[in-house]
């Protein structure tokens, strides 16, 4: 269920610039988006898994706060990121 190391490296190089830049906002948001997608797929199968549903809501809230921060500090980066990730259609 967790993100594999290879998948994490590819996500970070694609969104954060390089694989060691784990603290960048874009990289964190991309990793959270990947985890949210995995957990959502899990919840499609296991509808009564309420503890995982709570964890999903926490991840969505964290991603929302990071996106709000990115929007305030770097509007062009924010727009590019949501375009790449396919958020806010």
Beta strands, then each sheet from edge to edge (+ up, - down):
end
